[in-house]
Amino acid sequence: MRARLAYAAALLALAAGSVQAAVTVVDDAGRRVTVQQPARRVISMAPHATELLFAAGGGKQVVGAMNYSDYPEAAKKIPLVGSNSVIDMERVLALKPDLIVVWHSGNTARQIAQLETLGVPVFHSEPRRLAQVADNVERLGQLLGTGPTATGAATALRTRLAALEGRYAGRAPVTVFYQIWDQPLYTLNDAQIASDAIRVCGGRNVFGALKVVAPEVSLEAVLAADPEAIMAGKRIDPANPGLKLWEPYKTMTAVKRGNLLTVNGELLTRPGPRTIEGAAQLCEMLEGVRQRRPK
């Protein structure tokens, strides 16, 4: 009897030790991030990171977030710790986080440096390819102690992405200009996840090779590139022309073929789990572009 009790106690001790065992992952900045036990109080410093944490099964562990963390619905109830321009460091400290998720493209270097002085593990999340979204979900799940949920979500994302790649990989290429702002004109290069969605759908970003992630381009440069399709998100300010900017240029391929496309910019540019759905919608749009080619 004593032997059995001793064996049971040993198993319980082993199980307890495995739960408390430190976990280390490598983040998107190539840094090793270690938590001594599953993170229970997490602060998300970007909307896409909030979505990733929920997808990984850690929504209830998120105690603070940045503005525009509005998906899923439960994320709207999370206390805010600031915006992309200002962080309330006192509030961050008051929330006593044991993990902070930052975004290099959305948080300033100064903000990240401030957060790293707190001595709290900091995970840099920077998915630039659709495939990296699932990787982020999986690694965050490891840090949260929600591995099975995160693995299931990551597998579903990879399956959906593989289906899109398999379906559209052989399609005739479509040249695309992605307009993210119109006054002045701004676009995205191939380092942004929206450009990877264009690639998956058999498209080619006409300004993908530019060095700046969100470069300003001239109207003349777009006219010279003569893309087969021009895409932009819904206009937030009715005073901005949006896609109407191009309507006077009747000889442009995108204009004369009716390929001025309104897309869901949040799905395509916010590098979270919903980018796969955004890519699926884009792929259908580009298929329409192909169908409108002259016979």
N, C-alpha and C positions, 0 to 999 in steps of 0.2 A: 504493500500500500504506500509506504513511504517513498519507494522508488518511483511509483506512478506520480505521486504528488510532486516529487522533485523534477520529474520529466516534464510535467505540465507547467511547473513554474519556469523551467528553462525555456519552454516554447513561448510562454507569455513574455518573458524577458526579451527573447529574440524578436518577437513581433513588435514589442514596444520600441526596441532599438532600431528596427527597420523603419518604423514610422518617423522617428526622430532623426534619422540619418540625414546628414547634409547632402544637398543636391547641387550640382554644378552644371551649368549649361554655357554655351558660347553664344553671345548675342550678335546682332547684325553689325556691330562695330568691331567684331572679332575679339571681344573682351570676355573673360571668364566671369560669370556671375554666380555666386554661391549663396544659398540660404541654408541656415543650420537646421531648419524645420520648415514644413509647408507654410508659405506666406499666407497670413490671415488678414492683414490690413494693407491693402494695395492702393496706391495712388496712380491714376492714369493721367499722363500729361498730354494726351492727344485723343481726339475722337476715335480715330481708327484703333488705337490701343484699347480703348474702352470696349469696342466691338470684339476685338481679339480675346480679351479677358472673359467676356461673357461667353463667347463661342467655346473657350477652353473649359467652361464649367465653373468659372470663378466669379460670376457676377455678384454674389452675395459677399464676396471678400473685398470688393472695390469700395473703399470708404471715401474717396475723393477723386474728382475728375476736372478736366479743363472745360471751358465753354464749348458749345456745339457738340458735346457728348450726348446725342439725342437718340441713339439707337443701340439696343432695342428700347422699347418703351420704358422699361424699368430703369434705364440709365438716366432718364430725365430727373429722377428723384435723388440722384447722388449729389452730395454737397460739392460745390465748386471751389477750387483752390486758386482760380485765376483764369487768365486768358493767354493767348499766344504772345501777348506783349508784356503782361505783368503777372507775376506769381505772388500770392500771399504766403510768404514763408512762415509767418506766425501760425497761419491755419494749417499749413503742411505739418509743422512741428506738433501742433495740438492733436492732429489725427494719429500720431504715433505710427507711421507706416513701417512695415517690415519689408516692403518691396516698392520701388518706384519704376514705372515704365515711361521712358522718354522717347521723343521723336526728333532726331537731328534736323530734319527739314522744317519742323514746325516750332521747335523750341530754340531759343538763341543759345549760343555757346556760353554766354554769361549765366543764363538760367540753369543750364545743365551743370556748370561748374559749381553754382550755389548748392544745388541739390546733392552733388557728390561730396560736399563738405559735411553732410549730415551723418555720414557713416552708415547709411542704409544701402543695401544692394540696389544697383540701378541697372535696368535692362534697357538697352537701346533697340528699339523696334523700327526697322527701316525696310519694309518689303518693297523691292523695285521690280520684281517679277511676280506674276500670278502664283507660280509654284512656291514662292517664299512665304506666301500667306499661310499655307498649311504648316510650313515649318515653324512659323511664329506661334501658331496655335499649339502645336505639340510641345515646344520648349516652354511656353508659359504654363502649360498644363503640368509639366514636371515641377516647376517652381511653386505652383499652387497646390500640388498634391492631388490634382484632379486628372491624373494620367489617362485612365480609361475613357472618360468623357472627351478629353482633348484629342486622343488618338482616333476616336470614332468620328469626331467632327473633321479632323484633318484628312482622314481617309475619304470621307464624303466629298470634300473639296477637291482632292486629287482625282477622284473618279470623274467628277463633273468636268474638270479641266481637261483630262485625257480625252473625254468624249468630244469636247469642242475642238481640241487639236487634231484629233483623228478625222473629224468631219470637214474641217476647213483648211487643213494643211495644203491640200492640193489645188485649192481654188485659184483662179487667175488673180494676180495681185491688183490691189486698188490703191492708188496714191491718195493720201489723206492729209488735210491740214486741220489740226485741232486748235480751235480758237478759244482760249480761256478768258480773254478779255479783249475789248475792242477799242478802247480809247485810253492809252495807245494799244496797239495789237501785241498780245502776248500769246505764246504757244508753249509746248512742252517738248523736251528732247527724249531720247530713248532711255534715259535714266529714270523716267517716271513710269509708274505702273500702268497708266493709261496707254502709253505707247506699246507696252507689252501686250495689252488687250488688242490693240490694233494689229500687232504681229500675229497673234493667235488666230485672228479672224481672216488672215491672208491679206492684210493691208500693209502699207508702208508709210510711215510718218515722213513727210517731205522735209521736215526740219529736225529729224531725229539725230543727225550727226552733230548738231551744234553743241558746244561745250557746256553752256549754261543750262541748268535744269528747266528753268522757266524763262526763256529768252524773249526779248522784245524783237519783233521783226517789222519790216516796212510793208506797206500795202503793195509797193512795187515788187518786193521779193515774192510775195504770195502770187501775184499776177504772173510773174516769170515762172514760178514753179508749176502753175496751172494744174492744181490737184483735181482728181476726178471727183472727190467728195470733200466738203467742208463741214465740220461738225462743231457744235458748241452747246453748252448747257442752256437751260432756260434763263431768259433775262430777268435779273433781280430788279434792276432799275429800268422802268419803261422808257426813260429818256435815252438809254443807250441803244444803238441800232442793232446790236447782235448780228444775226445772220443777214438781216436786211441790208447791211453794209455792202453786200456783194451783188445785190439785185441789179444795180445799174450796169454791171460788167457782163453784158449779155453774151460775149464771145468766150467767157471762161467755161471750161468743160463742166465744172460743178454746177454752174448756173444754168447753162442751156440744157442740161440733162435732168434738172430738178433734183440735184444731190446736195441741197443745203439741209443738213440733218440736225435736229434737236435731240440731244442725248441727255441722259441722267448723269450729270457731272459728278454728283456725290458718289454714285456707284463706281464710276470709272477712276476717279482721282483719289478717293479715300482708301488707302491700302489695307482694307479689312476684309472679312469673309465675304461681303457682298460684291466684291469686285468680280467674282466669277459670274454672278448673275448679270452684272453690268456688261461683262464681255459677251455673254450669250445674247443679250439684246443688241449689242453692237454688231455681232456677227450676222444677225438677221438683217440689220440695216444695210450692211455692206453687200449682202447677197442681193438685196433690192437694187443696189447700185449696179451690180453686174447685169441684172436683168434689164436695166434701162439702157444698156449699151446698144448702139445701132446694129441692126441685124445685117 
